[in-house]
């Protein structure tokens, strides 16, 4: 195994007179050797294992219902952030002494960080490809057509890469100010919990938290994946599932005939219209003709309507009987449609503008964290360790 420390020190004199651009390939080569000889490649099988576990959980839920898709979007965003964080959380703090020596010998911090950006981008791209492949392997079915490109998978690949890369650059910055790997690994769980809480996926956030979410990777990642999965066009299955569990519940209530007549007189309600439209059955009302709606109108306009309206009717039935009376498919469609409408979010709209906006924000975050890494490392000579 090559002595990486000796090889690094042998380049110090050569770097003294090199420019910023010329130093980038030197450090990029060093990072690639560390990938091979210091087991940095282990992040790839870890990415495959995590993607497989998450894929097994979400394969029946993703792209099927609102709640299933939102849960899946959150899980995938967490996978990407997890991968990105583990890629770079220790890469700077573990060689802090070497960086200090090389910086004093002429190393440009910007060249060093830019080499990391290239290397980490390649690593994130590999993890993205592995994640998509493993998820397909375990049964996650992705749509065929994309909104911006011809293929959905190509757009989804861009999204997963940008989420992973932004998290990677965030961890690179954390590694730049942590003075030991132990400190870095202690800080990382706090950062992951922070990303989870402020993602907006687990709980609704107050308005005063809005400025914080603008720098939260998981917030953009969740919205991006939900928008690409066309969250707003999917049904909300939980409302109908709740009604299904209530089918045996009894409904016992006293209502007046007037309340029933008022309900059946609402001609604007499409559900009432379906009740009013059928023809009157002769066996039920031999002396009447026309529709049920016409019969209701005649009762309302009769001189006996005041007496009839005050009559009490005792209803004693079950939720299941009401569903069967109205028609199970009609009730199901109505509940799903109305409940889905209340859960729609403009942030999850399946639009070109939303997706490109989230891509841009993730890229800006990645660049911002890289710049912060450069600024932090410029003060490494003041490190008294």
C-alpha positions in Angstrom: 0.0 0.0 0.0 1.5 3.4 -0.9 2.5 5.7 1.9 0.1 8.5 1.2 1.7 10.8 3.8 5.1 10.5 2.2 3.7 11.0 -1.3 1.8 14.1 -0.1 4.9 15.7 1.5 7.0 15.0 -1.6 4.7 17.3 -3.6 4.9 20.2 -1.2 7.9 21.8 -2.9 6.4 21.3 -6.3 3.2 23.0 -5.2 5.0 26.0 -3.9 5.3 27.5 -7.4 2.1 26.1 -9.0 -1.0 28.2 -9.6 -4.5 27.5 -8.3 -5.6 25.6 -11.4 -2.5 23.5 -11.5 -2.9 22.4 -7.9 -6.4 21.0 -8.5 -5.3 17.8 -10.4 -2.7 17.1 -7.7 -5.3 17.0 -4.9 -7.8 15.3 -7.1 -5.3 12.5 -7.7 -4.6 12.3 -4.0 -8.4 11.9 -3.2 -8.7 9.2 -5.8 -5.8 7.3 -4.2 -7.5 7.7 -0.8 -10.7 6.3 -2.4 -8.8 3.1 -3.4 -6.3 2.6 -0.6 -8.0 4.1 2.5 -11.4 2.3 2.0 -13.3 5.5 1.1 -15.1 3.2 -1.5 -17.1 1.7 1.3 -19.7 4.5 1.0 -20.9 2.8 -2.2 -22.1 -0.5 -0.8 -23.5 1.4 2.2 -25.6 3.5 -0.3 -26.8 0.3 -1.9 -27.8 -1.3 1.4 -29.7 1.8 2.6 -31.5 2.3 -0.8 -32.5 -1.4 -0.8 -34.1 -1.1 2.7 -35.9 2.1 1.9 -37.0 0.7 -1.5 -38.6 -2.3 0.1 -40.7 -0.1 2.4 -41.9 2.5 -0.2 -42.3 0.3 -3.3 -46.1 -0.2 -2.7 -46.7 3.4 -1.6 -44.7 5.7 -3.9 -46.8 7.2 -6.8 -50.0 5.7 -5.5 -51.5 7.9 -2.7 -50.7 11.4 -1.3 -49.6 10.2 2.1 -47.6 7.3 0.6 -45.8 9.5 -1.9 -45.0 12.2 0.8 -43.6 9.5 3.1 -41.6 8.1 0.2 -40.3 11.5 -0.8 -39.1 12.1 2.8 -37.5 8.7 3.0 -35.6 9.2 -0.3 -34.5 12.7 0.6 -33.1 11.3 3.9 -31.2 8.6 2.1 -29.6 11.2 -0.1 -28.7 13.5 2.8 -27.4 10.4 4.7 -25.1 9.5 1.8 -23.9 13.0 1.3 -23.1 13.5 5.0 -21.1 10.3 5.3 -19.1 11.1 2.2 -17.3 14.1 3.5 -17.9 14.5 7.3 -14.4 13.3 8.1 -12.4 14.1 5.0 -10.9 17.4 6.2 -10.7 17.0 9.9 -8.8 13.7 9.6 -5.9 15.4 7.7 -6.0 18.8 9.4 -2.3 18.7 10.2 -1.4 17.8 6.6 -3.5 20.7 5.3 -1.8 23.2 7.7 1.7 22.1 6.5 0.7 22.2 2.9 -1.0 25.6 3.2 2.1 27.1 4.7 4.1 25.6 1.8 2.0 27.3 -0.9 -1.2 25.3 -1.2 -4.2 27.3 -2.2 -7.3 26.5 -0.1 -9.6 27.2 -3.1 -7.7 24.6 -5.2 -8.0 22.1 -2.4 -11.8 22.6 -1.9 -12.4 22.7 -5.6 -10.7 19.3 -6.0 -12.9 18.0 -3.2 -16.0 19.4 -5.1 -15.0 17.5 -8.2 -14.2 14.3 -6.3 -17.4 14.4 -4.2 -19.5 15.2 -7.2 -18.2 12.0 -8.9 -18.9 10.0 -5.6 -22.4 11.5 -5.4 -23.1 10.6 -9.0 -22.1 7.0 -8.4 -24.3 6.8 -5.3 -27.2 8.3 -7.2 -26.9 5.6 -9.9 -26.6 2.9 -7.3 -29.6 4.2 -5.4 -31.8 4.3 -8.5 -30.7 0.8 -9.7 -31.3 -0.8 -6.3 -34.7 0.8 -5.9 -35.7 -0.5 -9.3 -34.3 -3.9 -8.4 -36.5 -4.2 -5.2 -39.7 -3.2 -7.1 -40.0 0.6 -7.1 -41.8 1.5 -10.3 -41.0 4.9 -11.7 -43.1 6.7 -14.3 -41.8 6.5 -17.9 -42.1 10.1 -19.1 -40.6 13.2 -17.4 -41.9 16.7 -17.3 -38.7 18.5 -18.5 -36.8 15.7 -20.2 -38.0 12.7 -22.2 -37.5 10.3 -19.3 -38.6 10.6 -15.7 -35.5 8.6 -14.5 -33.1 11.2 -15.9 -34.9 14.0 -14.1 -35.1 12.0 -10.9 -31.4 11.3 -11.2 -30.6 15.0 -11.3 -32.8 15.6 -8.2 -31.1 12.8 -6.2 -27.7 14.0 -7.2 -28.3 17.6 -6.2 -29.8 16.6 -2.8 -26.8 14.3 -2.2 -24.2 16.8 -3.4 -25.7 19.7 -1.3 -25.6 17.5 1.8 -22.0 16.5 0.9 -20.9 20.1 0.7 -22.7 20.9 3.9 -20.7 18.1 5.6 -17.5 19.3 4.0 -18.0 22.6 5.7 -18.7 21.0 9.0 -15.5 18.9 8.6 -13.6 22.1 7.9 -14.2 23.6 11.3 -14.2 20.4 13.4 -10.8 19.7 14.8 -11.2 15.9 15.1 -13.2 13.1 13.5 -14.8 12.5 16.9 -16.2 16.0 17.0 -17.4 15.7 13.4 -19.2 12.5 14.1 -20.8 14.0 17.2 -22.1 17.0 15.3 -23.5 15.0 12.4 -26.5 13.4 14.2 -27.6 16.9 15.4 -27.4 18.1 11.8 -29.4 15.2 10.6 -32.1 15.7 13.2 -32.2 19.4 12.3 -32.7 18.5 8.6 -35.5 16.1 9.6 -37.4 18.5 11.8 -37.3 21.5 9.5 -38.1 19.5 6.3 -41.8 20.3 6.7 -42.6 16.7 5.9 -43.1 15.3 9.5 -44.9 18.3 11.0 -46.3 21.6 9.9 -43.9 24.4 10.7 -44.9 27.9 12.1 -44.6 30.9 9.8 -41.6 32.2 11.9 -39.6 29.1 10.8 -39.9 30.0 7.1 -36.5 31.8 7.0 -34.8 28.7 8.5 -36.3 26.3 5.9 -34.6 28.3 3.1 -31.2 26.8 4.0 -32.6 23.3 4.8 -31.6 20.8 2.2 -34.4 18.3 3.2 -37.0 21.0 2.7 -36.1 21.5 -1.0 -35.5 17.8 -1.4 -38.9 16.8 -0.1 -40.7 19.4 -2.2 -38.7 18.5 -5.3 -39.4 14.7 -5.1 -43.1 15.3 -4.2 -43.5 17.7 -7.2 -41.8 15.2 -9.6 -44.1 12.5 -8.3 -47.1 14.7 -9.1 -48.3 14.6 -5.5 -51.3 16.9 -6.0 -52.9 14.7 -8.6 -52.9 11.6 -6.4 -55.8 10.4 -4.1 -55.7 10.7 -0.3 -56.3 7.1 0.8 -56.3 7.7 4.5 -59.7 9.4 4.6 -61.5 6.4 3.0 -59.5 3.9 5.1 -60.8 5.7 8.2 -64.4 5.4 6.9 -63.8 1.7 6.2 -62.9 1.2 9.9 -66.1 3.0 11.0 -68.5 0.9 8.9 -69.8 -0.9 12.0 -70.5 2.3 13.9 -74.1 3.1 14.6 -75.8 6.3 13.7 -78.7 7.3 16.0 -80.3 10.7 15.5 -83.6 12.5 15.6 -84.2 14.8 12.6 -87.3 16.7 11.4 -89.0 16.2 8.2 -88.3 19.8 7.4 -84.5 19.2 7.6 -84.9 16.3 5.2 -87.0 18.4 2.8 -84.6 21.4 3.0 -81.7 19.1 2.1 -83.6 17.5 -0.8 -84.6 21.0 -2.1 -81.0 22.0 -2.7 -80.9 21.7 -6.5 -77.3 23.0 -6.8 -75.8 20.1 -4.9 -74.8 17.4 -7.5 -75.2 14.7 -4.8 -78.8 15.9 -4.1 -79.5 16.1 -7.8 -78.8 12.4 -8.1 -81.4 11.7 -5.5 -84.0 14.0 -7.1 -83.6 12.8 -10.6 -84.9 9.2 -10.5 -88.6 8.6 -11.4 -91.1 7.8 -8.7 -91.8 4.1 -8.3 -95.6 3.5 -8.8 -95.7 0.7 -6.2 -94.4 3.3 -3.6 -96.6 6.2 -4.6 -99.5 5.0 -6.9 -101.1 8.4 -7.2 -97.9 10.3 -8.0 -96.0 10.8 -11.2 -92.7 12.5 -12.1 -89.4 12.5 -10.3 -88.5 12.4 -6.6 -87.4 16.0 -6.8 -90.8 17.1 -8.2 -92.5 15.2 -5.3 -90.4 17.1 -2.8 -91.2 20.4 -4.4 -95.0 19.6 -4.3 -94.8 18.7 -0.6 -92.9 22.0 0.1 -95.6 24.0 -1.7 -98.6 22.2 -0.2 -100.7 23.7 2.6 -99.8 20.7 4.9 -96.1 21.4 4.7 -95.9 23.2 8.0 -97.4 20.3 9.9 -95.2 17.8 8.0 -92.0 19.7 8.6 -92.3 19.5 12.4 -92.6 15.7 12.4 -89.7 14.0 14.1 -88.0 11.0 12.4 -85.8 8.7 14.4 -82.8 7.4 12.4 -81.1 4.2 13.7 -78.7 2.8 11.2 -75.0 2.0 10.7 -72.3 3.8 8.6 -72.2 0.7 6.4 -76.0 0.9 5.7 -75.7 4.6 4.7 -72.8 3.7 2.4 -74.8 0.9 0.8 -77.8 3.2 0.4 -75.8 6.0 -1.3 -73.6 3.6 -3.3 -70.2 2.5 -2.1 -68.3 3.7 -5.2 -70.0 7.2 -5.1 -69.2 7.6 -1.4 -65.6 6.4 -1.9 -65.0 8.8 -4.8 -66.6 11.7 -3.0 -64.6 11.2 0.2 -61.3 10.7 -1.7 -61.9 13.7 -4.0 -62.9 16.1 -1.3 -60.2 15.0 1.2 -57.5 15.2 -1.6 -58.5 18.7 -2.5 -57.9 19.9 1.1 -54.4 18.4 1.2 -53.1 19.9 -2.1 -50.0 22.1 -1.7 -48.8 24.6 -4.3 -45.3 23.8 -3.3 -45.9 20.2 -4.7 -47.3 21.3 -8.0 -46.0 19.2 -10.9 -44.7 22.2 -12.8 -41.6 23.0 -14.7 -41.1 26.2 -12.6 -41.2 24.3 -9.3 -38.7 21.7 -10.3 -36.2 24.0 -11.8 -36.5 26.4 -8.8 -35.7 23.5 -6.4 -32.8 22.4 -8.5 -31.4 25.9 -8.5 -31.8 26.3 -4.7 -30.0 23.0 -4.1 -27.2 24.0 -6.4 -26.9 27.4 -4.7 -26.7 25.7 -1.3 -24.0 23.4 -2.5 -21.9 26.3 -3.8 -22.5 28.3 -0.6 -21.3 25.5 1.6 -18.2 25.1 -0.6 -17.4 28.8 -0.2 -17.9 28.6 3.5 -15.4 25.7 3.6 -12.9 27.9 1.8 -13.4 30.8 4.1 -13.1 28.5 7.2 -10.0 26.8 6.0 -8.3 30.1 5.2 -7.9 30.5 9.0 -6.5 27.1 9.5 -3.0 28.5 10.4 -4.6 30.1 13.5 -5.4 26.6 14.7 -3.5 26.1 17.9 -4.0 22.3 18.0 
